[in-house]
Amino acid sequence: MPPRPKQTVTTLRARGRTRTALTLFGPAFVVSAAYVDPGNFATNFASGASTGYRLVWVVLFANATALLVQYLSSKMGLATGMSLPEACRERFGRRTNVLLWVQAEVVAMATDVAEFVGAALGLNLVFGIPLLPAGGVTAVVAFAVLALERRGYRHFELAIAAFLALVAAGFIYLFFAAGGQHYGAIAAGAVPHPLTGGTLKLAVAIIGATVMPHVVYLHSALQKKRVSAAGPAERHTLLVYNRLDCVAGLGIAGIANLAMLCIAAALFHRPGLTGVTGLGAVHAHLAQLVGGGAALAFGVTLMASGLSSSSVGTYAGQVAMAGFTRWSIPVFARRSITMLPALIVLALAADTSQVLVYSQLVLSFCIPFALVPLLLVTRDKRLMRDMANRRRTTAAMTGVTVLITGMNVYLVAEVLVR
């Protein structure tokens, strides 16, 4: 059966504006699943429980940064018809691409540990399945979600968007069920202030859990199979819808992240309450302080988050390998390989919450390896043509890259001094 031809901007316009928007929305919702993965649960709840609302501004900064980064990634894919790893292969030398590919595989492993372990923990909390068998169930469901992509990109996008909606709805419910929210303190926490010691570590982990380097590669690739544009005018039309897609998808993820931290601050940051250091403890305290419905909602959202983000992470790893090296292995083989460290963690009965937090620190250290190439490619007029970054966009992206890199360097120096 011959491949189905791509839709064009012209054919979409004939169907009306609403139908056009619904057709073009999707890629940002896929990558947004990675922005509310179990690593976000661990870092946001740990931050709210230990510092109250003090790191609200970090969550807002991280999500604003994610919006800028993902918009540039989608724009790059639209302008060049390539994924970011493919564009790096065209622009940089072989050694640089090998380095970028190796760190991308490290990111894939760290990501998979967080997402796989989180999904298994969610299954354990909701259904009482022991962690290692829950890991097996997670693998089966992840394979099923990945199989949807073979039936067409839209099936995969809709499945991931449904998971994302479930996570967001769960945390909106939990935010209001928690009660006692101090809106003045939330507003005060939105004002940036200096970070030191453990607060800095949590801030870096929040950024690592939110500005996910592997989905920077993925978002650009998701544009390749979708709608084609004839000429600059139609490309800019697609760019407008891509921007709206990013605002909608990442906006939902941002609301969920902020709700996580605020729930923890309202319920767990209080005198005399100790021991809320892991997701299992969060689940137990929600049941005690709010009720069984809240605990169930937390478990379901954790499970949905892990299942969806795990599938997205595997897809992103495939994009990175194919782009940087031109190598390709079956996606199900990749899934089997990358889940091994997570299965080992589950088999050893390690402290899952600490594993999640440290996995996000690894991701944060790898962020510059995605942001610097994205900055260099999107400002390159030879590749981007009329969609190359404006000066203020390049300045904003440069500032973000320098700030995140500087935070990581400072954290490493502080650890070494100790």
ZAVEX-500472 format. One record per residue (C-alpha): residue in three letters; x, y, z. Coordinates in pm, 1 decimal. Each point is the difference from the previous one (the first is absolute). Layout:
% ZAVEX-500472
<'Ala' <X Y Z>>
...
***
This chain:
% ZAVEX-500472
<'Met' <0.0 0.0 0.0>>
<'Pro' <154.8 335.0 -101.7>>
<'Pro' <74.8 250.8 279.1>>
<'Arg' <-271.0 251.1 68.8>>
<'Pro' <96.0 342.8 -140.2>>
<'Lys' <62.9 286.8 237.8>>
<'Gln' <-275.1 253.7 51.6>>
<'Thr' <77.2 353.2 -111.2>>
<'Val' <-82.2 338.9 148.8>>
<'Thr' <-229.1 67.9 -296.6>>
<'Thr' <-207.9 -315.7 52.5>>
<'Leu' <-25.9 70.6 372.3>>
<'Arg' <-118.8 357.0 -51.5>>
<'Ala' <-284.6 -130.3 -213.4>>
<'Arg' <-131.6 -186.0 306.0>>
<'Gly' <-26.4 311.1 218.4>>
<'Arg' <206.6 158.7 275.6>>
<'Thr' <-115.5 -227.6 283.1>>
<'Arg' <67.8 -318.1 -195.7>>
<'Thr' <340.0 138.4 -100.9>>
<'Ala' <96.3 73.1 361.7>>
<'Leu' <-111.8 -344.1 118.9>>
<'Thr' <201.4 -165.3 -276.7>>
<'Leu' <315.1 201.2 62.3>>
<'Phe' <-7.9 -23.9 378.4>>
<'Gly' <175.6 -305.3 143.4>>
<'Pro' <382.6 2.7 -2.0>>
<'Ala' <30.1 231.3 301.1>>
<'Phe' <-244.6 -217.7 193.7>>
<'Val' <223.6 -301.4 -67.6>>
<'Val' <313.5 172.1 130.5>>
<'Ser' <-195.8 149.6 291.7>>
<'Ala' <-52.3 -351.1 136.6>>
<'Ala' <372.3 0.9 79.8>>
<'Tyr' <-43.6 325.7 195.1>>
<'Val' <-229.9 -166.3 254.6>>
<'Asp' <187.5 -328.0 32.6>>
<'Pro' <65.9 -172.7 336.8>>
<'Gly' <323.7 197.2 34.4>>
<'Asn' <-210.8 315.2 16.5>>
<'Phe' <-214.0 -162.6 268.7>>
<'Ala' <307.0 -77.1 211.7>>
<'Thr' <168.2 339.7 -35.7>>
<'Asn' <-313.5 213.5 32.7>>
<'Phe' <-135.4 -183.5 304.1>>
<'Ala' <344.1 -6.0 165.6>>
<'Ser' <36.4 373.5 -63.1>>
<'Gly' <-343.6 92.1 132.0>>
<'Ala' <33.8 -220.5 308.7>>
<'Ser' <344.6 131.5 97.3>>
<'Thr' <-14.7 367.2 -106.6>>
<'Gly' <-368.7 82.4 -21.3>>
<'Tyr' <-77.7 244.2 -281.0>>
<'Arg' <355.4 137.5 -27.0>>
<'Leu' <72.7 -178.4 -330.1>>
<'Val' <-319.0 101.1 -181.3>>
<'Trp' <210.1 236.5 -208.7>>
<'Val' <229.6 -285.0 -104.8>>
<'Val' <-298.8 -201.6 -126.3>>
<'Leu' <-125.2 304.5 -193.5>>
<'Phe' <346.3 68.1 -142.8>>
<'Ala' <47.7 -363.2 -100.2>>
<'Asn' <-333.0 -13.5 -180.7>>
<'Ala' <55.3 334.6 -174.3>>
<'Thr' <339.4 -129.5 -112.9>>
<'Ala' <-159.3 -322.8 -122.3>>
<'Leu' <-249.0 200.5 -205.5>>
<'Leu' <278.0 197.5 -171.4>>
<'Val' <212.5 -308.7 -62.1>>
<'Gln' <-280.8 -213.3 -138.5>>
<'Tyr' <-125.0 278.9 -223.5>>
<'Leu' <348.9 34.9 -150.2>>
<'Ser' <26.5 -376.9 -41.3>>
<'Ser' <-332.8 -21.1 -185.8>>
<'Lys' <95.1 302.3 -211.5>>
<'Met' <330.1 -162.9 -90.5>>
<'Gly' <-173.8 -318.8 -115.8>>
<'Leu' <-251.0 197.9 -202.7>>
<'Ala' <262.5 224.2 -165.0>>
<'Thr' <252.4 -271.3 -87.7>>
<'Gly' <-202.1 -319.5 -35.1>>
<'Met' <257.4 -163.1 229.4>>
<'Ser' <15.2 -101.3 361.8>>
<'Leu' <249.0 184.9 221.1>>
<'Pro' <239.8 -301.2 6.2>>
<'Glu' <-11.1 -12.4 -381.6>>
<'Ala' <73.0 372.7 -18.9>>
<'Cys' <292.0 -47.5 241.3>>
<'Arg' <137.1 -273.5 -225.3>>
<'Glu' <-14.4 242.7 -291.9>>
<'Arg' <153.1 293.0 184.9>>
<'Phe' <257.5 -149.7 240.1>>
<'Gly' <292.3 -237.8 -32.4>>
<'Arg' <0.6 -374.1 64.7>>
<'Arg' <161.4 19.2 346.0>>
<'Thr' <-250.7 256.8 119.1>>
<'Asn' <-287.7 -212.6 -120.5>>
<'Val' <139.1 -310.2 170.0>>
<'Leu' <25.5 197.1 326.6>>
<'Leu' <-355.6 128.7 -38.9>>
<'Trp' <-127.8 -349.5 -74.8>>
<'Val' <173.5 -155.8 302.7>>
<'Gln' <-142.4 257.7 237.1>>
<'Ala' <-342.2 -44.9 -162.9>>
<'Glu' <16.1 -369.0 87.3>>
<'Val' <92.0 90.3 359.6>>
<'Val' <-305.3 226.1 4.1>>
<'Ala' <-213.2 -283.4 -137.2>>
<'Met' <111.7 -232.3 279.6>>
<'Ala' <-52.5 260.5 274.5>>
<'Thr' <-338.5 89.5 -143.8>>
<'Asp' <-110.7 -358.7 -22.7>>
<'Val' <96.4 -69.0 360.2>>
<'Ala' <-219.3 286.9 123.0>>
<'Glu' <-296.1 -76.5 -222.0>>
<'Phe' <5.5 -378.1 25.7>>
<'Val' <47.9 -1.6 377.2>>
<'Gly' <-271.7 263.8 39.1>>
<'Ala' <-253.5 -198.4 -202.2>>
<'Ala' <77.5 -316.4 197.7>>
<'Leu' <-38.4 190.3 327.2>>
<'Gly' <-335.6 136.4 -119.9>>
<'Leu' <-121.4 -351.4 -79.9>>
<'Asn' <119.3 -109.8 342.5>>
<'Leu' <-186.5 279.9 177.0>>
<'Val' <-325.5 -45.1 -193.1>>
<'Phe' <-18.9 -377.0 -39.5>>
<'Gly' <246.2 -128.6 260.1>>
<'Ile' <217.2 -173.8 -262.9>>
<'Pro' <357.2 -60.6 127.1>>
<'Leu' <251.6 230.8 -164.7>>
<'Leu' <183.2 -250.5 -218.7>>
<'Pro' <-317.3 -158.2 -150.5>>
<'Ala' <-136.8 355.0 -36.4>>
<'Gly' <308.5 72.5 -209.6>>
<'Gly' <-100.4 -286.5 -228.9>>
<'Val' <-351.4 142.9 -36.7>>
<'Thr' <151.4 340.1 -76.3>>
<'Ala' <210.6 -153.5 -277.9>>
<'Val' <-305.1 -166.1 -160.1>>
<'Val' <-207.0 320.6 6.0>>
<'Ala' <291.3 206.5 -133.6>>
<'Phe' <41.4 -244.3 -289.1>>
<'Ala' <-371.8 33.1 -77.2>>
<'Val' <15.3 381.2 -1.6>>
<'Leu' <307.5 -1.9 -223.2>>
<'Ala' <-176.0 -237.8 -239.9>>
<'Leu' <-262.2 268.5 -64.1>>
<'Glu' <261.2 206.0 -186.6>>
<'Arg' <10.7 -269.3 -269.3>>
<'Arg' <-365.8 70.8 -74.8>>
<'Gly' <75.5 367.2 -58.0>>
<'Tyr' <131.7 293.0 199.4>>
<'Arg' <-349.1 115.6 96.6>>
<'His' <-83.7 -314.3 196.2>>
<'Phe' <315.7 40.0 207.1>>
<'Glu' <-57.0 372.1 55.8>>
<'Leu' <-358.8 -48.4 118.2>>
<'Ala' <97.7 -278.8 240.4>>
<'Ile' <274.0 212.3 160.0>>
<'Ala' <-229.8 305.6 13.2>>
<'Ala' <-260.1 -208.2 184.8>>
<'Phe' <259.1 -101.2 260.7>>
<'Leu' <107.8 364.6 33.7>>
<'Ala' <-359.1 112.4 52.4>>
<'Leu' <-45.6 -264.9 270.7>>
<'Val' <310.8 119.0 185.0>>
<'Ala' <-103.6 366.8 -19.7>>
<'Ala' <-356.5 -72.6 112.2>>
<'Gly' <128.3 -206.1 292.6>>
<'Phe' <220.0 280.0 129.9>>
<'Ile' <-259.9 270.3 -45.4>>
<'Tyr' <-231.6 -216.1 212.3>>
<'Leu' <273.8 -56.6 261.1>>
<'Phe' <85.2 371.2 12.8>>
<'Phe' <-351.8 94.7 106.2>>
<'Ala' <-53.0 -313.8 209.9>>
<'Ala' <310.3 84.9 203.7>>
<'Gly' <-156.3 324.5 122.3>>
<'Gly' <185.7 253.0 207.5>>
<'Gln' <188.1 143.1 -296.2>>
<'His' <179.2 322.7 95.4>>
<'Tyr' <-38.0 207.1 -315.5>>
<'Gly' <204.7 287.0 140.0>>
<'Ala' <288.0 -239.2 67.4>>
<'Ile' <-33.8 -140.3 -352.7>>
<'Ala' <28.2 353.2 -140.3>>
<'Ala' <300.5 72.1 224.0>>
<'Gly' <164.5 -322.9 -113.3>>
<'Ala' <-28.9 115.9 -361.2>>
<'Val' <259.6 270.3 71.2>>
<'Pro' <357.2 -124.7 -69.9>>
<'His' <244.8 -10.8 290.8>>
<'Pro' <348.0 -148.8 59.1>>
<'Leu' <47.2 -377.0 16.6>>
<'Thr' <247.2 -178.8 225.9>>
<'Gly' <76.6 -351.0 122.6>>
<'Gly' <-287.2 -245.8 -16.2>>
<'Thr' <-227.3 261.1 -154.5>>
<'Leu' <237.1 31.6 -296.0>>
<'Lys' <7.2 -377.0 -42.9>>
<'Leu' <-379.7 -11.8 -8.6>>
<'Ala' <-15.0 292.4 -244.3>>
<'Val' <244.2 -170.8 -238.2>>
<'Ala' <-202.1 -321.7 27.0>>
<'Ile' <-323.5 189.4 -81.0>>
<'Ile' <160.8 150.6 -308.6>>
<'Gly' <141.8 -337.0 -103.4>>
<'Ala' <-341.7 -160.1 40.3>>
<'Thr' <-170.2 274.6 -200.4>>
<'Val' <238.7 102.6 -279.8>>
<'Met' <34.0 -356.9 -125.6>>
<'Pro' <290.4 -25.9 -248.1>>
<'His' <-124.8 -312.1 -179.8>>
<'Val' <-330.2 159.0 -103.8>>
<'Val' <189.9 295.4 -144.4>>
<'Tyr' <117.4 -251.2 -260.4>>
<'Leu' <-342.5 -161.1 -31.1>>
<'His' <-212.1 308.6 -61.8>>
<'Ser' <192.2 95.1 -311.5>>
<'Ala' <-42.8 -353.4 -136.6>>
<'Leu' <-376.0 -2.8 59.9>>
<'Gln' <-43.2 270.4 -264.4>>
<'Lys' <137.5 -220.3 -278.4>>
<'Lys' <-297.2 -234.4 -37.9>>
<'Arg' <-277.4 252.1 24.4>>
<'Val' <-116.2 282.9 -228.1>>
<'Ser' <201.6 127.3 -295.4>>
<'Ala' <26.5 366.2 -97.6>>
<'Ala' <51.3 148.8 -343.2>>
<'Gly' <211.6 312.9 38.4>>
<'Pro' <81.8 244.8 280.4>>
<'Ala' <-358.4 121.6 55.3>>
<'Glu' <-131.8 -347.6 77.0>>
<'Arg' <301.0 -78.2 220.5>>
<'His' <-75.7 309.5 206.2>>
<'Thr' <-363.7 -107.2 27.7>>
<'Leu' <118.8 -331.5 141.7>>
<'Leu' <234.3 188.7 231.7>>
<'Val' <-290.9 198.3 146.8>>
<'Tyr' <-187.9 -320.8 77.7>>
<'Asn' <319.1 -157.8 140.1>>
<'Arg' <32.3 293.6 237.2>>
<'Leu' <-358.3 -45.3 118.9>>
<'Asp' <58.6 -374.2 32.7>>
<'Cys' <299.8 66.6 225.4>>
<'Val' <-190.8 248.0 215.5>>
<'Ala' <-291.1 -241.6 45.6>>
<'Gly' <198.6 -320.5 58.0>>
<'Leu' <274.5 146.3 217.6>>
<'Gly' <-250.8 222.1 178.6>>
<'Ile' <-185.3 -310.2 119.9>>
<'Ala' <328.4 -155.2 113.4>>
<'Gly' <97.3 321.7 178.0>>
<'Ile' <-328.6 12.2 192.8>>
<'Ala' <50.2 -361.4 111.3>>
<'Asn' <357.4 70.5 116.4>>
<'Leu' <-101.2 306.9 195.3>>
<'Ala' <-289.4 -190.2 158.1>>
<'Met' <236.8 -275.9 116.3>>
<'Leu' <224.7 240.3 188.1>>
<'Cys' <-293.1 194.1 149.2>>
<'Ile' <-173.0 -318.2 119.6>>
<'Ala' <318.5 -108.9 177.4>>
<'Ala' <52.6 345.8 150.2>>
<'Ala' <-357.6 22.3 128.6>>
<'Leu' <-14.1 -348.5 150.5>>
<'Phe' <353.6 -105.2 91.5>>
<'His' <198.5 316.6 80.2>>
<'Arg' <-111.8 40.3 358.0>>
<'Pro' <154.6 -35.1 348.8>>
<'Gly' <4.4 -351.6 137.4>>
<'Leu' <-64.1 -173.1 -332.9>>
<'Thr' <300.8 -204.3 -106.0>>
<'Gly' <65.7 -298.2 -222.1>>
<'Val' <-163.7 131.6 -317.7>>
<'Thr' <311.7 -69.2 -204.0>>
<'Gly' <-124.1 -247.8 -260.0>>
<'Leu' <-294.2 -51.4 -231.0>>
<'Gly' <-121.2 -293.8 208.7>>
<'Ala' <-3.2 228.1 304.3>>
<'Val' <-183.4 269.0 -200.4>>
<'His' <-268.0 -256.3 -91.4>>
<'Ala' <-37.7 -112.5 362.8>>
<'His' <-20.7 354.4 137.1>>
<'Leu' <-253.8 102.4 -263.8>>
<'Ala' <-220.7 -287.3 113.3>>
<'Gln' <41.9 106.7 362.3>>
<'Leu' <-38.7 376.6 -41.6>>
<'Val' <-242.2 30.4 -292.4>>
<'Gly' <-158.7 -342.0 -52.2>>
<'Gly' <10.7 -317.1 -206.1>>
<'Gly' <-126.7 176.3 -312.5>>
<'Ala' <298.6 235.2 0.0>>
<'Ala' <242.7 -288.5 49.6>>
<'Leu' <-162.3 -191.0 -285.3>>
<'Ala' <19.0 306.2 -227.2>>
<'Phe' <370.2 35.9 80.2>>
<'Gly' <71.2 -365.9 -78.0>>
<'Val' <-192.5 10.3 -327.8>>
<'Thr' <173.9 317.6 -116.4>>
<'Leu' <341.9 -145.4 87.9>>
<'Met' <-80.3 -316.3 -195.2>>
<'Ala' <-129.8 194.6 -303.3>>
<'Ser' <301.4 230.0 11.9>>
<'Gly' <251.3 -284.4 1.7>>
<'Leu' <-170.1 -199.5 -275.3>>
<'Ser' <-31.7 293.3 -240.4>>
<'Ser' <340.4 160.0 61.9>>
<'Ser' <175.1 -337.2 -23.9>>
<'Ser' <-138.2 -52.1 -350.2>>
<'Val' <95.5 353.6 -100.8>>
<'Gly' <352.4 -48.6 138.2>>
<'Thr' <55.2 -315.2 -205.8>>
<'Tyr' <-118.9 176.8 -314.5>>
<'Ala' <237.4 289.9 72.8>>
<'Gly' <294.1 -236.8 43.7>>
<'Gln' <-71.6 -152.4 -339.6>>
<'Val' <-4.0 346.6 -159.3>>
<'Ala' <334.2 91.4 161.6>>
<'Met' <178.9 -318.5 -110.2>>
<'Ala' <-128.4 18.1 -357.1>>
<'Gly' <81.1 370.6 -28.2>>
<'Phe' <348.0 9.0 146.7>>
<'Thr' <131.6 -330.3 -138.0>>
<'Arg' <-235.8 -113.9 -280.2>>
<'Trp' <-30.3 -324.6 195.6>>
<'Ser' <-338.1 -143.4 72.7>>
<'Ile' <-124.3 -290.3 207.6>>
<'Pro' <-359.9 -115.4 44.7>>
<'Val' <-175.5 219.6 253.4>>
<'Phe' <-104.8 -304.0 201.7>>
<'Ala' <363.1 -113.6 25.9>>
<'Arg' <92.9 346.9 126.2>>
<'Arg' <-283.4 -14.6 251.6>>
<'Ser' <130.6 -332.7 129.1>>
<'Ile' <356.1 129.7 38.6>>
<'Thr' <-76.0 334.8 164.8>>
<'Met' <-236.2 -148.2 257.3>>
<'Leu' <266.2 -233.0 143.3>>
<'Pro' <146.5 254.8 250.1>>
<'Ala' <-352.1 74.5 123.4>>
<'Leu' <-73.1 -369.2 50.7>>
<'Ile' <324.2 -32.7 196.4>>
<'Val' <-106.3 289.7 223.3>>
<'Leu' <-336.7 -167.0 60.8>>
<'Ala' <158.9 -340.0 65.0>>
<'Leu' <239.9 150.6 256.6>>
<'Ala' <-289.1 174.5 175.5>>
<'Ala' <197.7 325.1 -2.2>>
<'Asp' <-133.9 328.4 139.1>>
<'Thr' <-210.8 87.1 -304.2>>
<'Ser' <-48.2 366.4 90.8>>
<'Gln' <375.0 62.1 34.3>>
<'Val' <54.5 -182.2 -329.4>>
<'Leu' <-254.1 232.1 -163.6>>
<'Val' <159.5 317.6 136.7>>
<'Tyr' <353.6 -102.2 -100.9>>
<'Ser' <-117.9 -100.1 -347.4>>
<'Gln' <-128.5 355.3 -43.7>>
<'Leu' <338.0 140.7 105.7>>
<'Val' <159.7 -207.2 -278.2>>
<'Leu' <-249.9 145.1 -247.1>>
<'Ser' <73.3 352.7 114.6>>
<'Phe' <375.5 -47.0 -58.5>>
<'Cys' <-77.7 -116.3 -355.4>>
<'Ile' <-230.1 290.7 -86.2>>
<'Pro' <279.5 219.8 -148.6>>
<'Phe' <83.9 -279.6 -247.3>>
<'Ala' <-347.1 50.2 -147.8>>
<'Leu' <-38.0 376.5 47.6>>
<'Val' <332.9 107.9 -152.9>>
<'Pro' <-54.8 -192.3 -327.9>>
<'Leu' <-360.0 124.9 -13.6>>
<'Leu' <121.0 358.4 41.6>>
<'Leu' <269.5 -34.9 -267.7>>
<'Val' <-232.3 -168.3 -251.1>>
<'Thr' <-298.6 232.1 44.8>>
<'Arg' <212.3 311.9 -51.5>>
<'Asp' <162.3 -146.1 -314.3>>
<'Lys' <-160.3 176.4 -298.5>>
<'Arg' <142.7 -256.1 -239.9>>
<'Leu' <-207.0 -274.6 161.0>>
<'Met' <-296.8 198.0 132.9>>
<'Arg' <-39.2 246.1 -287.3>>
<'Asp' <-278.8 251.7 76.2>>
<'Met' <-72.9 -170.0 333.8>>
<'Ala' <342.4 62.2 155.8>>
<'Asn' <-13.8 145.0 351.6>>
<'Arg' <-30.9 370.1 50.9>>
<'Arg' <264.1 164.6 216.8>>
<'Arg' <-222.1 20.5 307.4>>
<'Thr' <-91.2 -369.2 -30.6>>
<'Thr' <368.1 -92.2 -26.8>>
<'Ala' <74.5 222.9 300.5>>
<'Ala' <-274.1 -164.0 208.4>>
<'Met' <115.1 -349.4 -95.1>>
<'Thr' <361.8 89.4 75.8>>
<'Gly' <-96.6 134.2 341.4>>
<'Val' <-196.0 -313.9 85.3>>
<'Thr' <286.1 -226.8 -108.7>>
<'Val' <261.7 195.2 197.8>>
<'Leu' <-218.3 13.9 312.1>>
<'Ile' <-80.3 -371.8 5.5>>
<'Thr' <361.2 -94.3 -71.7>>
<'Gly' <118.4 235.2 273.2>>
<'Met' <-238.1 -152.7 255.4>>
<'Asn' <132.2 -346.0 -81.1>>
<'Val' <364.5 108.7 29.4>>
<'Tyr' <-69.9 171.1 333.3>>
<'Leu' <-171.8 -310.9 135.8>>
<'Val' <293.2 -223.6 -103.0>>
<'Ala' <247.8 241.3 161.7>>
<'Glu' <-201.3 6.9 322.0>>
<'Val' <-12.5 -380.5 14.6>>
<'Leu' <376.2 -27.0 -62.2>>
<'Val' <83.3 255.7 269.3>>
<'Arg' <-201.7 -198.8 251.1>>
***
